[in-house]
Amino acid sequence: MRFILALLLLSTLAYALPFSLVKHETSKEIGPTLFVIGGIHGNEPGSYFAASILTQYYTITKGNLWVIPNLNHKSIMMNSRGVNGDMNRKFADIDIDDMDYQIVDELKKIITDPQVDLILNLHDGHGFYRKEYKNTIFNPGAWGQTCVIDQGVLDCDHPYKDLDKIASTISRSLNDGLIQDHHTFYVRNTNTRFDDEAMKHSLTFFAINHNKPAFALETSKNLPTLEEKVFYQLRAIEGYMQYMGITYARPFELTAEKLKEIIKRNGNVTINNNIHLNLENLRAGLSFVPLKSEGNDFNFTHPLGGMMQNKGKYNLYIGNQMVSSLSPSIHLSGECSEEMRIEVDGKEEKLNFAKEYLITTDVMIVNKSLARANIIGFTREGRVDESNMRVTLRDFDTKYAIDKDAKAYRVEFYRDNNFCGMTLIHFK
Ligand SMILES: [Zn+2]
């Protein structure tokens, strides 16, 4: 996990990309490289939650896997197909003033990187594709449950040039383990060059015109749950890895049930390096969160974590789900450089900001510095600084808890009126 985050950070720093590019590479052996793109359309969560799980949980033991989990991140947070229009129609030509220009331009460079051998563009599409028209859900115009190709065979010589053969192999293997019979996968060939004006502007058509085998993978928007969409996405991606000889390991059994549990793991966020919030069970709204007037830095452990400001609030997202909304209390940054300590259940240790301390019985902030500790939800008459007194869960007014179980509370440190940092105390 830490390794992945380091990589994520590295790639972000190295290229200053407008999205995350996570590279799972095996250094010992140069093998084929699969490049997976999630989130080109913000209202297709099966695509980006699958890509996100790939980056977080999969290990590659042979070959290489590159993943973008959050290509169109703003549209993802807004659960919109594209806040600046359809990004998948901007690959033939794009105006330099287009709001998506930088994303599309950087992505094209990765697609054409000589190391990339095969590209998957993930989607959730309408309905269930059928060759014959049955109704508005099952018909030849539907995209759901298809492996999409632009043409049968690539024009150049390439080990993966037979797109139709590969897509057929993957569809067949998917059809071996369907949750329900009507989830059948088909190959849908759009014959883009001759038949499909719109698709000529797509990501995959750009790729194949640069001699890169590329496929769109569409699970159905009409599947009943997100975990079923992610299940089929991951099974298809694993199918492509197997086809290419990329070997991998994942620490869970691939079932919709297990994925349901994994999708719920929100991780945490660090703000300005001095505030830590656990996003698992966070309340929908937090008040008086000490932030700077501008330039606040939000660092999420989840690849789909993001922040959007709206009407003075800082809204925190995992994918298209808003987890919490923070109402800020604006403070200048303070300096509390002297060491402070914390006594957890009678055992004293150094206190760090942006950390969560788990408490069984009681806790005390041990502080001889000039900083003032404010334990939010705890008051003792006549005291301004709440250091150096033992506190138990019973001492709290539960309406100040940050979690839904009313067991986690903020301890904030101030020097004069300037904010130094926050730490969380979480009663078990
Ligand atoms: Zn789509």
Boltz pocket constraint, residues with backbone or C-beta under 6 A from the ligand:
constraints:
  - pocket:
      binder: B
      contacts: [[A, 41], [A, 44], [A, 122], [A, 123], [A, 124], [A, 125]]
      max_distance: 6.0
